[in-house]
Amino acid sequence: MELQYRKLRDIPEMKDAAAQWFHDMWGVPKEAYLECMDAYLAGETEYGWYVCLDGDKIVGGLGVIDNDFHDRKDLAPNVCAVYVIEKYRCRGIAGRLLDMAVEDQRAHGISPVYLLTDHVGFYERYGWEFFCEAQGEGEPEPSRLYIHK
C-alpha cells in the first residue's frame, strides 16, 4: 500500500488517534496536543498538524505551534514533534512532511518557520538553515534553532 501524506484538517476523525500517537512518541501530555489540534481544526490558527499514513496507521508526523518549549519566544512559529517510526525511516517521510508544513504555512502568509533540534546535518537536506542557539526548557545545554525562509 502506498503511503499517504495528510493534513489533520482533511482527516479530523483522526484527531484523537493523532494526539495519542504524538503523546506516545514524545511523552508530552495528550491534552496539550488536543488543545493545539482543536484550535487548528476550528480555524483559530493555521498552525497545522501533518501525518504520514500506512493504511490507517500513523507512521510519521509533525506539527506547527507557536513555541517549541524554548526561550526564543520571538521566533515563531515552530515545527515540533517531528517523528517517523524507526522501520519507516530513510524513505524521505520526514522531508516530505517538513516540505508540506512549510508550504502550507507559506500559503497562509506565514514565513519564516523555525525548528528546535539537536540534530546536525539532517534538516539542512530539506532547506533549513542554522539560525541561532536557543535554550530548551529543562535542558542542560542549548539546542540548535533552524529557520526555513
Steps between C-alpha positions, in 0.01 A plus 500: 500500500620849416572743783263796529597848620211686656415821684300435813233738365436249221454215748358657818364162609864402572555780753487278811717230342751764386516665844554157658770414242693824563466446877635145462796621293595803713347462847336845485147482648236399248290797615770743382482350150119500505492869595720595203317267263160631608608860429626393156188300416276789614687742270631707793855454371673386183768325705428151371556132566623259236522121494624222278269199491562140403142387462332637811819489710699818572867437422628858504387844596574853610323815606537876488458691826581845630801395711669161546591544868802730460606847612478673159129584517556764228576229241168349392344281383694182572482159337474251786473131580668379180498121518508203266465145633837327472407235244373777267811718520731574204208522257475880487190512721628769737618711206167478327313590821736794560447627145124461540497702822723778365298531180170498689621775732634703207163464320344670803757782499703352786874507438762439626448189713739383774601162640687405820721190483820335614549340156779630278491433126145361476282807457747671269407242234150650491590867469532585871787723613658531844380830647613515864512306822200494733459366851237228523293485819666263747791428264858521636650619169368732229355344185524605139223717360450478124312728262323426173432812294 
